[in-house]
Amino acid sequence: MKSASEDGGACWRQWYRTHSANLLRLSGPLPTNIRADQLELTILCRYVGALLKHQRVFRYLGKYHSIELRQLQSVLADFERRRHTPTDRD
């Protein structure tokens, strides 16, 4: 495996493209009328939801950080509930 200086940054560029593509895939299509903080919250919730689907991550959090795991699950459930509830602005 080459170091970052030997490959001219190709490894970093590949990681960034993959990371960006995964975030876009998780967040779904980008709406045109959303504020930056709403977009960041959506991306964050999608990312945390994807992390919690990994058994090793879920088991680790359940074993060592059970209170935080329950809080994350509560925030994600609230996010999903609000996402499916129509608002007056729609």
Backbone hydrogen bonds, N-H to C=O, Kabsch-Sander energy under -0.5 kcal/mol:
donor,donor_aa,acceptor,acceptor_aa,energy
7,D,3,S,-2.0
9,G,4,A,-1.4
10,A,7,D,-1.1
13,R,9,G,-2.4
14,Q,10,A,-2.4
15,W,11,C,-2.4
16,Y,12,W,-2.6
17,R,13,R,-2.4
18,T,14,Q,-2.5
19,H,15,W,-3.0
20,S,16,Y,-2.8
21,A,17,R,-2.5
22,N,18,T,-2.4
23,L,19,H,-2.3
24,L,20,S,-2.3
25,R,21,A,-2.3
26,L,22,N,-2.6
27,S,23,L,-2.2
28,G,24,L,-1.3
39,L,35,R,-2.1
40,E,36,A,-2.5
41,L,37,D,-2.1
42,T,38,Q,-2.3
43,I,39,L,-2.5
44,L,40,E,-2.6
45,C,41,L,-2.7
46,R,42,T,-2.2
47,Y,43,I,-2.4
48,V,44,L,-2.8
49,G,45,C,-2.4
50,A,46,R,-2.1
51,L,47,Y,-2.3
52,L,48,V,-2.5
53,K,49,G,-0.7
53,K,50,A,-0.6
54,H,51,L,-1.5
55,Q,53,K,-0.5
58,F,54,H,-2.6
59,R,55,Q,-3.1
60,Y,56,R,-2.2
61,L,57,V,-2.6
62,G,58,F,-2.5
63,K,59,R,-2.2
64,Y,60,Y,-2.8
65,H,60,Y,-0.5
65,H,61,L,-2.1
69,L,65,H,-2.2
70,R,66,S,-2.3
71,Q,67,I,-2.0
72,L,68,E,-2.7
73,Q,69,L,-2.6
74,S,70,R,-2.2
75,V,71,Q,-2.6
76,L,72,L,-2.7
77,A,73,Q,-2.4
78,D,74,S,-2.4
79,F,75,V,-2.5
80,E,76,L,-2.5
81,R,77,A,-2.4
82,R,78,D,-2.5
83,R,79,F,-2.3
84,H,80,E,-1.6
85,T,82,R,-0.7
90,D,87,T,-0.7
